[in-house]
């Protein structure tokens, strides 16, 4: 296994885990496959290592991740805030996985900021701002799940990764790379997959569990999005989709139903930049994807209060949907030369 993680981080991680009595693990708000996979993979490792560990989440996770072993034990802060607060109060070690800014925990921000025990952040997003006692941050790694496997392997803990943990880790790696179609060019990624296969994962079953369990409503929402709401702007090599709350409600929207929707315009020949706008509560949530050198991380950080990776990022705005789209369209001419020169 490679030596990407600093040896001092390995040693500090070993000591913090060894010394801990009760551990809590938390991902970012609206947790995705990498977030839930990394939390459940880490929890199962810790339990196998002899530790007490629990996963808490700021809000609900998508239904297509509900098959993961251990998902039924996760505590949702929105549904049971007192239980979550008690678990945090009892813990002496806190893991923050797949996010590097406390603001990404939204409702849990206050509780996490006040935590007095040891804190470990493990993440692969650039520009970390969270103040933790141990920060394991490597943006060049494809997913937080991959980073966790690398960490546990280097720390000499790989024997505590059983099939349940391996299932969770593979799920996060698969979903955060679009089934290994982007941000997955390192040979090390595939060496890790080989390790997980040797542990006993069934990658075909995992793929089916994640991608072949759509509800009828979800398929019809996707159909509506592509037929009625996808806009292609060939002059900017750009596409976008927008969905209002009324449209989501019309198709009985459930958490996770729009997962991957942002990628569809990017499948159109010649398109290098795509955006998905979704109305949620009092804001517009924004997902951005790109091909080649165009940085959606920089675009989102500059204009939509967000960030992420070079080719995959998120953001939000308090503008309404029409105002948000108008702003986005007004920005495109400024980036036209970059978009036209992209791969």
BALOBA-1460 file (C-alpha; in Angstrom, 3 decimals):
// residues 343
<rec num="1" residu="x" x="0.000" y="0.000" z="0.000"/>
<rec num="2" residu="x" x="1.212" y="3.503" z="-0.819"/>
<rec num="3" residu="x" x="2.769" y="5.967" z="1.631"/>
<rec num="4" residu="x" x="0.509" y="8.946" z="0.875"/>
<rec num="5" residu="x" x="-0.620" y="9.435" z="4.502"/>
<rec num="6" residu="x" x="1.923" y="11.107" z="6.744"/>
<rec num="7" residu="x" x="3.419" y="8.677" z="9.271"/>
<rec num="8" residu="x" x="2.796" y="11.088" z="12.148"/>
<rec num="9" residu="x" x="-0.917" y="11.018" z="11.265"/>
<rec num="10" residu="x" x="-0.870" y="7.227" z="11.346"/>
<rec num="11" residu="x" x="0.700" y="7.167" z="14.807"/>
<rec num="12" residu="x" x="-1.650" y="9.811" z="16.217"/>
<rec num="13" residu="x" x="-4.645" y="7.931" z="14.792"/>
<rec num="14" residu="x" x="-3.473" y="4.667" z="16.375"/>
<rec num="15" residu="x" x="-3.081" y="6.307" z="19.797"/>
<rec num="16" residu="x" x="-6.385" y="8.213" z="19.716"/>
<rec num="17" residu="x" x="-8.334" y="5.089" z="18.780"/>
<rec num="18" residu="x" x="-6.496" y="2.952" z="21.332"/>
<rec num="19" residu="x" x="-7.150" y="5.463" z="24.145"/>
<rec num="20" residu="x" x="-10.830" y="6.088" z="23.302"/>
<rec num="21" residu="x" x="-13.673" y="4.559" z="25.300"/>
<rec num="22" residu="x" x="-16.795" y="5.787" z="23.480"/>
<rec num="23" residu="x" x="-16.706" y="7.085" z="19.940"/>
<rec num="24" residu="x" x="-19.201" y="8.960" z="17.790"/>
<rec num="25" residu="x" x="-18.961" y="9.275" z="14.014"/>
<rec num="26" residu="x" x="-20.694" y="11.982" z="11.975"/>
<rec num="27" residu="x" x="-20.878" y="12.818" z="8.216"/>
<rec num="28" residu="x" x="-22.032" y="15.970" z="6.441"/>
<rec num="29" residu="x" x="-25.650" y="17.057" z="6.026"/>
<rec num="30" residu="x" x="-27.614" y="15.214" z="3.314"/>
<rec num="31" residu="x" x="-25.200" y="12.283" z="3.569"/>
<rec num="32" residu="x" x="-24.444" y="10.455" z="0.334"/>
<rec num="33" residu="x" x="-22.920" y="7.053" z="-0.388"/>
<rec num="34" residu="x" x="-19.381" y="8.076" z="0.526"/>
<rec num="35" residu="x" x="-20.531" y="9.735" z="3.745"/>
<rec num="36" residu="x" x="-22.686" y="6.830" z="4.947"/>
<rec num="37" residu="x" x="-20.227" y="4.222" z="3.651"/>
<rec num="38" residu="x" x="-17.285" y="5.809" z="5.441"/>
<rec num="39" residu="x" x="-19.235" y="6.140" z="8.698"/>
<rec num="40" residu="x" x="-20.518" y="2.553" z="8.696"/>
<rec num="41" residu="x" x="-17.153" y="1.180" z="7.555"/>
<rec num="42" residu="x" x="-15.368" y="3.050" z="10.331"/>
<rec num="43" residu="x" x="-17.955" y="1.995" z="12.919"/>
<rec num="44" residu="x" x="-17.643" y="-1.689" z="12.037"/>
<rec num="45" residu="x" x="-13.844" y="-1.495" z="12.190"/>
<rec num="46" residu="x" x="-14.025" y="0.138" z="15.619"/>
<rec num="47" residu="x" x="-16.458" y="-2.466" z="16.951"/>
<rec num="48" residu="x" x="-14.270" y="-5.280" z="15.623"/>
<rec num="49" residu="x" x="-11.320" y="-3.571" z="17.331"/>
<rec num="50" residu="x" x="-13.203" y="-3.698" z="20.629"/>
<rec num="51" residu="x" x="-14.493" y="-0.142" z="20.862"/>
<rec num="52" residu="x" x="-17.941" y="1.333" z="21.501"/>
<rec num="53" residu="x" x="-18.971" y="3.388" z="18.472"/>
<rec num="54" residu="x" x="-22.137" y="4.998" z="17.144"/>
<rec num="55" residu="x" x="-23.016" y="6.880" z="13.948"/>
<rec num="56" residu="x" x="-25.050" y="10.084" z="14.097"/>
<rec num="57" residu="x" x="-26.258" y="12.045" z="11.063"/>
<rec num="58" residu="x" x="-27.527" y="15.636" z="10.714"/>
<rec num="59" residu="x" x="-30.519" y="14.476" z="8.657"/>
<rec num="60" residu="x" x="-31.827" y="11.481" z="6.751"/>
<rec num="61" residu="x" x="-29.884" y="9.503" z="4.149"/>
<rec num="62" residu="x" x="-31.190" y="8.124" z="0.809"/>
<rec num="63" residu="x" x="-33.317" y="4.973" z="0.829"/>
<rec num="64" residu="x" x="-30.974" y="3.195" z="-1.604"/>
<rec num="65" residu="x" x="-28.357" y="3.025" z="1.160"/>
<rec num="66" residu="x" x="-30.714" y="1.406" z="3.657"/>
<rec num="67" residu="x" x="-29.484" y="-2.102" z="2.797"/>
<rec num="68" residu="x" x="-26.021" y="-1.397" z="4.215"/>
<rec num="69" residu="x" x="-25.326" y="-3.460" z="7.345"/>
<rec num="70" residu="x" x="-25.630" y="-1.252" z="10.415"/>
<rec num="71" residu="x" x="-27.695" y="1.478" z="8.737"/>
<rec num="72" residu="x" x="-30.614" y="0.681" z="11.025"/>
<rec num="73" residu="x" x="-28.548" y="1.736" z="14.066"/>
<rec num="74" residu="x" x="-27.803" y="5.260" z="12.803"/>
<rec num="75" residu="x" x="-29.281" y="8.093" z="14.897"/>
<rec num="76" residu="x" x="-30.811" y="11.013" z="12.982"/>
<rec num="77" residu="x" x="-30.428" y="14.395" z="14.724"/>
<rec num="78" residu="x" x="-33.583" y="15.761" z="13.092"/>
<rec num="79" residu="x" x="-35.653" y="12.820" z="14.351"/>
<rec num="80" residu="x" x="-34.049" y="12.187" z="17.762"/>
<rec num="81" residu="x" x="-31.975" y="15.195" z="18.871"/>
<rec num="82" residu="x" x="-31.860" y="14.202" z="22.546"/>
<rec num="83" residu="x" x="-30.388" y="10.768" z="21.804"/>
<rec num="84" residu="x" x="-27.766" y="12.323" z="19.540"/>
<rec num="85" residu="x" x="-26.846" y="14.931" z="22.161"/>
<rec num="86" residu="x" x="-26.510" y="12.189" z="24.778"/>
<rec num="87" residu="x" x="-24.232" y="10.102" z="22.564"/>
<rec num="88" residu="x" x="-22.038" y="13.144" z="21.925"/>
<rec num="89" residu="x" x="-21.928" y="14.002" z="25.636"/>
<rec num="90" residu="x" x="-20.858" y="10.452" z="26.525"/>
<rec num="91" residu="x" x="-18.129" y="10.242" z="23.867"/>
<rec num="92" residu="x" x="-14.441" y="11.019" z="24.248"/>
<rec num="93" residu="x" x="-13.549" y="10.717" z="20.538"/>
<rec num="94" residu="x" x="-15.387" y="12.277" z="17.597"/>
<rec num="95" residu="x" x="-14.841" y="11.335" z="13.951"/>
<rec num="96" residu="x" x="-15.934" y="13.841" z="11.289"/>
<rec num="97" residu="x" x="-15.997" y="12.007" z="7.963"/>
<rec num="98" residu="x" x="-16.367" y="13.259" z="4.388"/>
<rec num="99" residu="x" x="-16.516" y="16.965" z="5.290"/>
<rec num="100" residu="x" x="-13.945" y="19.533" z="6.370"/>
<rec num="101" residu="x" x="-16.018" y="22.553" z="7.417"/>
<rec num="102" residu="x" x="-18.257" y="22.433" z="10.489"/>
<rec num="103" residu="x" x="-20.869" y="24.388" z="8.580"/>
<rec num="104" residu="x" x="-21.418" y="21.253" z="6.490"/>
<rec num="105" residu="x" x="-22.957" y="19.616" z="9.560"/>
<rec num="106" residu="x" x="-25.672" y="22.321" z="9.614"/>
<rec num="107" residu="x" x="-27.953" y="21.538" z="12.583"/>
<rec num="108" residu="x" x="-25.202" y="19.630" z="14.388"/>
<rec num="109" residu="x" x="-22.706" y="22.502" z="14.107"/>
<rec num="110" residu="x" x="-23.298" y="23.764" z="17.654"/>
<rec num="111" residu="x" x="-22.909" y="20.318" z="19.233"/>
<rec num="112" residu="x" x="-19.763" y="19.478" z="17.255"/>
<rec num="113" residu="x" x="-18.170" y="22.867" z="17.946"/>
<rec num="114" residu="x" x="-18.694" y="22.418" z="21.678"/>
<rec num="115" residu="x" x="-17.227" y="18.892" z="21.810"/>
<rec num="116" residu="x" x="-14.335" y="18.740" z="24.300"/>
<rec num="117" residu="x" x="-12.822" y="15.348" z="23.500"/>
<rec num="118" residu="x" x="-10.399" y="14.288" z="20.778"/>
<rec num="119" residu="x" x="-11.504" y="15.025" z="17.220"/>
<rec num="120" residu="x" x="-10.411" y="13.366" z="13.979"/>
<rec num="121" residu="x" x="-11.357" y="14.651" z="10.539"/>
<rec num="122" residu="x" x="-10.917" y="12.292" z="7.570"/>
<rec num="123" residu="x" x="-11.830" y="13.853" z="4.236"/>
<rec num="124" residu="x" x="-10.862" y="14.291" z="0.595"/>
<rec num="125" residu="x" x="-12.294" y="17.742" z="-0.169"/>
<rec num="126" residu="x" x="-9.906" y="20.684" z="-0.703"/>
<rec num="127" residu="x" x="-9.436" y="23.740" z="1.512"/>
<rec num="128" residu="x" x="-10.268" y="22.338" z="4.984"/>
<rec num="129" residu="x" x="-11.345" y="24.826" z="7.642"/>
<rec num="130" residu="x" x="-12.429" y="22.557" z="10.527"/>
<rec num="131" residu="x" x="-10.223" y="22.734" z="13.605"/>
<rec num="132" residu="x" x="-9.563" y="19.155" z="14.688"/>
<rec num="133" residu="x" x="-6.806" y="17.591" z="16.745"/>
<rec num="134" residu="x" x="-6.048" y="15.255" z="13.840"/>
<rec num="135" residu="x" x="-6.809" y="16.258" z="10.262"/>
<rec num="136" residu="x" x="-6.298" y="13.571" z="7.620"/>
<rec num="137" residu="x" x="-7.008" y="15.521" z="4.442"/>
<rec num="138" residu="x" x="-5.946" y="14.241" z="1.019"/>
<rec num="139" residu="x" x="-7.972" y="15.735" z="-1.883"/>
<rec num="140" residu="x" x="-6.119" y="13.612" z="-4.417"/>
<rec num="141" residu="x" x="-7.823" y="10.457" z="-3.094"/>
<rec num="142" residu="x" x="-11.018" y="9.450" z="-4.924"/>
<rec num="143" residu="x" x="-13.288" y="9.189" z="-1.885"/>
<rec num="144" residu="x" x="-13.283" y="9.318" z="1.888"/>
<rec num="145" residu="x" x="-13.991" y="5.576" z="1.903"/>
<rec num="146" residu="x" x="-10.827" y="4.932" z="-0.089"/>
<rec num="147" residu="x" x="-8.877" y="7.175" z="2.288"/>
<rec num="148" residu="x" x="-10.215" y="5.228" z="5.279"/>
<rec num="149" residu="x" x="-9.095" y="1.931" z="3.771"/>
<rec num="150" residu="x" x="-5.642" y="3.374" z="3.111"/>
<rec num="151" residu="x" x="-5.498" y="4.662" z="6.692"/>
<rec num="152" residu="x" x="-6.579" y="1.394" z="8.305"/>
<rec num="153" residu="x" x="-4.208" y="-0.608" z="6.103"/>
<rec num="154" residu="x" x="-1.249" y="1.632" z="6.941"/>
<rec num="155" residu="x" x="-2.138" y="1.588" z="10.648"/>
<rec num="156" residu="x" x="-2.041" y="-2.207" z="10.724"/>
<rec num="157" residu="x" x="-5.794" y="-2.545" z="11.269"/>
<rec num="158" residu="x" x="-6.821" y="-4.166" z="7.997"/>
<rec num="159" residu="x" x="-7.593" y="-7.466" z="9.743"/>
<rec num="160" residu="x" x="-10.511" y="-5.687" z="11.483"/>
<rec num="161" residu="x" x="-12.190" y="-4.879" z="8.154"/>
<rec num="162" residu="x" x="-14.808" y="-7.605" z="7.761"/>
<rec num="163" residu="x" x="-17.308" y="-8.067" z="4.929"/>
<rec num="164" residu="x" x="-19.816" y="-5.602" z="6.394"/>
<rec num="165" residu="x" x="-17.142" y="-2.899" z="6.629"/>
<rec num="166" residu="x" x="-15.856" y="-3.785" z="3.156"/>
<rec num="167" residu="x" x="-19.381" y="-3.516" z="1.697"/>
<rec num="168" residu="x" x="-19.707" y="-0.012" z="3.147"/>
<rec num="169" residu="x" x="-16.271" y="1.090" z="1.941"/>
<rec num="170" residu="x" x="-16.834" y="-0.196" z="-1.600"/>
<rec num="171" residu="x" x="-20.239" y="1.483" z="-1.739"/>
<rec num="172" residu="x" x="-18.689" y="4.844" z="-0.906"/>
<rec num="173" residu="x" x="-15.895" y="4.399" z="-3.426"/>
<rec num="174" residu="x" x="-18.339" y="3.357" z="-6.152"/>
<rec num="175" residu="x" x="-20.898" y="6.126" z="-5.614"/>
<rec num="176" residu="x" x="-18.388" y="8.960" z="-5.196"/>
<rec num="177" residu="x" x="-16.738" y="8.166" z="-8.512"/>
<rec num="178" residu="x" x="-19.868" y="7.570" z="-10.578"/>
<rec num="179" residu="x" x="-19.202" y="3.829" z="-10.644"/>
<rec num="180" residu="x" x="-15.487" y="4.598" z="-11.177"/>
<rec num="181" residu="x" x="-16.120" y="6.823" z="-14.201"/>
<rec num="182" residu="x" x="-14.423" y="9.946" z="-12.772"/>
<rec num="183" residu="x" x="-11.835" y="10.821" z="-10.085"/>
<rec num="184" residu="x" x="-10.732" y="7.183" z="-10.194"/>
<rec num="185" residu="x" x="-7.523" y="7.089" z="-12.211"/>
<rec num="186" residu="x" x="-5.131" y="5.948" z="-9.495"/>
<rec num="187" residu="x" x="-3.960" y="2.320" z="-9.706"/>
<rec num="188" residu="x" x="-4.185" y="2.281" z="-5.906"/>
<rec num="189" residu="x" x="-7.976" y="2.587" z="-6.136"/>
<rec num="190" residu="x" x="-8.156" y="-0.721" z="-7.990"/>
<rec num="191" residu="x" x="-5.650" y="-2.398" z="-5.678"/>
<rec num="192" residu="x" x="-8.029" y="-1.524" z="-2.843"/>
<rec num="193" residu="x" x="-10.979" y="-2.969" z="-4.768"/>
<rec num="194" residu="x" x="-8.980" y="-6.184" z="-5.124"/>
<rec num="195" residu="x" x="-8.466" y="-6.232" z="-1.328"/>
<rec num="196" residu="x" x="-12.201" y="-5.723" z="-0.785"/>
<rec num="197" residu="x" x="-13.017" y="-8.547" z="-3.187"/>
<rec num="198" residu="x" x="-10.665" y="-10.812" z="-1.268"/>
<rec num="199" residu="x" x="-12.490" y="-9.876" z="1.944"/>
<rec num="200" residu="x" x="-15.701" y="-11.069" z="0.294"/>
<rec num="201" residu="x" x="-17.718" y="-8.218" z="-1.193"/>
<rec num="202" residu="x" x="-20.094" y="-8.968" z="-4.065"/>
<rec num="203" residu="x" x="-19.580" y="-5.891" z="-6.215"/>
<rec num="204" residu="x" x="-22.385" y="-6.826" z="-8.619"/>
<rec num="205" residu="x" x="-24.866" y="-7.147" z="-5.757"/>
<rec num="206" residu="x" x="-23.731" y="-3.804" z="-4.317"/>
<rec num="207" residu="x" x="-24.186" y="-2.141" z="-7.711"/>
<rec num="208" residu="x" x="-27.667" y="-3.626" z="-7.979"/>
<rec num="209" residu="x" x="-28.597" y="-2.553" z="-4.437"/>
<rec num="210" residu="x" x="-27.610" y="1.038" z="-5.178"/>
<rec num="211" residu="x" x="-28.610" y="1.543" z="-8.810"/>
<rec num="212" residu="x" x="-31.391" y="-0.997" z="-9.495"/>
<rec num="213" residu="x" x="-33.874" y="-0.150" z="-6.743"/>
<rec num="214" residu="x" x="-35.479" y="3.008" z="-8.140"/>
<rec num="215" residu="x" x="-39.123" y="3.594" z="-7.299"/>
<rec num="216" residu="x" x="-41.619" y="4.265" z="-10.094"/>
<rec num="217" residu="x" x="-41.916" y="7.855" z="-8.853"/>
<rec num="218" residu="x" x="-38.158" y="8.326" z="-9.098"/>
<rec num="219" residu="x" x="-38.078" y="7.102" z="-12.688"/>
<rec num="220" residu="x" x="-40.951" y="9.399" z="-13.614"/>
<rec num="221" residu="x" x="-39.193" y="12.335" z="-11.934"/>
<rec num="222" residu="x" x="-36.079" y="11.571" z="-13.979"/>
<rec num="223" residu="x" x="-38.199" y="11.379" z="-17.137"/>
<rec num="224" residu="x" x="-39.822" y="14.735" z="-16.375"/>
<rec num="225" residu="x" x="-36.411" y="16.264" z="-15.662"/>
<rec num="226" residu="x" x="-34.948" y="15.122" z="-18.971"/>
<rec num="227" residu="x" x="-37.968" y="15.868" z="-21.170"/>
<rec num="228" residu="x" x="-39.194" y="19.113" z="-19.659"/>
<rec num="229" residu="x" x="-36.388" y="20.628" z="-17.587"/>
<rec num="230" residu="x" x="-33.035" y="19.848" z="-19.198"/>
<rec num="231" residu="x" x="-31.592" y="22.860" z="-21.038"/>
<rec num="232" residu="x" x="-28.602" y="22.483" z="-23.341"/>
<rec num="233" residu="x" x="-26.517" y="25.549" z="-24.245"/>
<rec num="234" residu="x" x="-24.108" y="24.385" z="-26.945"/>
<rec num="235" residu="x" x="-22.621" y="27.865" z="-27.305"/>
<rec num="236" residu="x" x="-21.211" y="27.436" z="-23.790"/>
<rec num="237" residu="x" x="-20.860" y="23.634" z="-23.887"/>
<rec num="238" residu="x" x="-23.140" y="23.703" z="-20.843"/>
<rec num="239" residu="x" x="-26.344" y="22.050" z="-19.681"/>
<rec num="240" residu="x" x="-28.559" y="22.401" z="-16.642"/>
<rec num="241" residu="x" x="-31.652" y="20.965" z="-14.975"/>
<rec num="242" residu="x" x="-33.848" y="22.726" z="-12.423"/>
<rec num="243" residu="x" x="-36.588" y="21.330" z="-10.193"/>
<rec num="244" residu="x" x="-38.919" y="23.341" z="-7.970"/>
<rec num="245" residu="x" x="-40.399" y="22.079" z="-4.733"/>
<rec num="246" residu="x" x="-43.801" y="21.793" z="-6.455"/>
<rec num="247" residu="x" x="-42.290" y="19.520" z="-9.118"/>
<rec num="248" residu="x" x="-40.571" y="17.388" z="-6.498"/>
<rec num="249" residu="x" x="-43.805" y="17.074" z="-4.536"/>
<rec num="250" residu="x" x="-45.678" y="16.057" z="-7.686"/>
<rec num="251" residu="x" x="-43.449" y="12.977" z="-7.916"/>
<rec num="252" residu="x" x="-43.503" y="12.170" z="-4.178"/>
<rec num="253" residu="x" x="-39.837" y="13.106" z="-3.789"/>
<rec num="254" residu="x" x="-37.812" y="11.073" z="-1.299"/>
<rec num="255" residu="x" x="-34.258" y="11.694" z="-0.142"/>
<rec num="256" residu="x" x="-31.881" y="10.398" z="-2.813"/>
<rec num="257" residu="x" x="-34.355" y="10.541" z="-5.724"/>
<rec num="258" residu="x" x="-32.277" y="13.188" z="-7.518"/>
<rec num="259" residu="x" x="-28.961" y="11.430" z="-6.876"/>
<rec num="260" residu="x" x="-26.935" y="11.442" z="-10.092"/>
<rec num="261" residu="x" x="-29.398" y="13.651" z="-11.977"/>
<rec num="262" residu="x" x="-26.749" y="16.347" z="-12.376"/>
<rec num="263" residu="x" x="-24.675" y="14.002" z="-14.556"/>
<rec num="264" residu="x" x="-27.222" y="13.539" z="-17.350"/>
<rec num="265" residu="x" x="-26.487" y="16.751" z="-19.301"/>
<rec num="266" residu="x" x="-22.801" y="15.857" z="-19.158"/>
<rec num="267" residu="x" x="-23.601" y="12.774" z="-21.255"/>
<rec num="268" residu="x" x="-24.629" y="14.981" z="-24.185"/>
<rec num="269" residu="x" x="-21.916" y="15.119" z="-26.831"/>
<rec num="270" residu="x" x="-19.810" y="18.261" z="-26.531"/>
<rec num="271" residu="x" x="-21.041" y="19.272" z="-23.052"/>
<rec num="272" residu="x" x="-18.286" y="19.884" z="-20.482"/>
<rec num="273" residu="x" x="-20.192" y="21.689" z="-17.700"/>
<rec num="274" residu="x" x="-23.545" y="20.892" z="-16.110"/>
<rec num="275" residu="x" x="-25.528" y="22.112" z="-13.119"/>
<rec num="276" residu="x" x="-28.560" y="20.872" z="-11.208"/>
<rec num="277" residu="x" x="-30.692" y="23.379" z="-9.287"/>
<rec num="278" residu="x" x="-33.145" y="22.062" z="-6.675"/>
<rec num="279" residu="x" x="-35.484" y="24.118" z="-4.522"/>
<rec num="280" residu="x" x="-35.296" y="23.018" z="-0.891"/>
<rec num="281" residu="x" x="-36.816" y="24.828" z="2.061"/>
<rec num="282" residu="x" x="-35.783" y="28.491" z="1.743"/>
<rec num="283" residu="x" x="-32.837" y="28.032" z="-0.592"/>
<rec num="284" residu="x" x="-31.705" y="26.606" z="-3.915"/>
<rec num="285" residu="x" x="-29.305" y="23.662" z="-3.596"/>
<rec num="286" residu="x" x="-26.841" y="23.425" z="-6.453"/>
<rec num="287" residu="x" x="-24.795" y="20.490" z="-7.780"/>
<rec num="288" residu="x" x="-22.093" y="21.068" z="-10.399"/>
<rec num="289" residu="x" x="-20.089" y="18.673" z="-12.587"/>
<rec num="290" residu="x" x="-17.520" y="19.155" z="-15.323"/>
<rec num="291" residu="x" x="-15.140" y="17.366" z="-17.636"/>
<rec num="292" residu="x" x="-11.494" y="18.213" z="-18.170"/>
<rec num="293" residu="x" x="-9.872" y="21.298" z="-16.706"/>
<rec num="294" residu="x" x="-12.922" y="23.454" z="-15.992"/>
<rec num="295" residu="x" x="-13.050" y="23.772" z="-12.184"/>
<rec num="296" residu="x" x="-16.550" y="23.658" z="-10.754"/>
<rec num="297" residu="x" x="-14.908" y="23.951" z="-7.338"/>
<rec num="298" residu="x" x="-13.649" y="27.443" z="-8.207"/>
<rec num="299" residu="x" x="-16.915" y="28.370" z="-9.958"/>
<rec num="300" residu="x" x="-19.031" y="27.349" z="-6.973"/>
<rec num="301" residu="x" x="-16.760" y="28.965" z="-4.402"/>
<rec num="302" residu="x" x="-16.784" y="32.234" z="-6.360"/>
<rec num="303" residu="x" x="-20.519" y="32.482" z="-6.994"/>
<rec num="304" residu="x" x="-22.613" y="29.984" z="-5.037"/>
<rec num="305" residu="x" x="-21.242" y="29.714" z="-1.485"/>
<rec num="306" residu="x" x="-19.895" y="26.232" z="-2.047"/>
<rec num="307" residu="x" x="-16.974" y="24.177" z="-3.249"/>
<rec num="308" residu="x" x="-15.781" y="20.634" z="-3.651"/>
<rec num="309" residu="x" x="-13.512" y="19.002" z="-6.204"/>
<rec num="310" residu="x" x="-12.260" y="20.188" z="-9.567"/>
<rec num="311" residu="x" x="-14.944" y="18.211" z="-11.457"/>
<rec num="312" residu="x" x="-17.635" y="17.803" z="-8.786"/>
<rec num="313" residu="x" x="-18.886" y="20.453" z="-6.388"/>
<rec num="314" residu="x" x="-21.933" y="21.788" z="-4.588"/>
<rec num="315" residu="x" x="-23.326" y="25.112" z="-3.514"/>
<rec num="316" residu="x" x="-26.441" y="27.004" z="-2.504"/>
<rec num="317" residu="x" x="-28.096" y="30.400" z="-2.694"/>
<rec num="318" residu="x" x="-30.918" y="32.235" z="-0.927"/>
<rec num="319" residu="x" x="-32.166" y="33.601" z="-4.259"/>
<rec num="320" residu="x" x="-35.316" y="32.098" z="-5.724"/>
<rec num="321" residu="x" x="-35.150" y="29.682" z="-8.643"/>
<rec num="322" residu="x" x="-35.658" y="32.254" z="-11.411"/>
<rec num="323" residu="x" x="-33.088" y="34.594" z="-9.888"/>
<rec num="324" residu="x" x="-30.595" y="31.756" z="-9.429"/>
<rec num="325" residu="x" x="-30.859" y="30.600" z="-13.033"/>
<rec num="326" residu="x" x="-30.651" y="34.210" z="-14.269"/>
<rec num="327" residu="x" x="-27.436" y="34.695" z="-12.275"/>
<rec num="328" residu="x" x="-26.002" y="31.443" z="-13.614"/>
<rec num="329" residu="x" x="-26.779" y="32.386" z="-17.226"/>
<rec num="330" residu="x" x="-25.290" y="35.845" z="-16.737"/>
<rec num="331" residu="x" x="-22.034" y="34.269" z="-15.507"/>
<rec num="332" residu="x" x="-21.508" y="31.938" z="-18.465"/>
<rec num="333" residu="x" x="-20.135" y="34.517" z="-20.931"/>
<rec num="334" residu="x" x="-17.373" y="35.272" z="-18.441"/>
<rec num="335" residu="x" x="-16.250" y="31.619" z="-18.629"/>
<rec num="336" residu="x" x="-16.902" y="31.034" z="-22.321"/>
<rec num="337" residu="x" x="-13.258" y="30.826" z="-23.378"/>
<rec num="338" residu="x" x="-12.496" y="28.260" z="-20.653"/>
<rec num="339" residu="x" x="-15.536" y="26.180" z="-21.535"/>
<rec num="340" residu="x" x="-14.861" y="26.188" z="-25.270"/>
<rec num="341" residu="x" x="-11.239" y="25.175" z="-24.760"/>
<rec num="342" residu="x" x="-12.139" y="22.314" z="-22.387"/>
<rec num="343" residu="x" x="-11.844" y="18.629" z="-23.239"/>
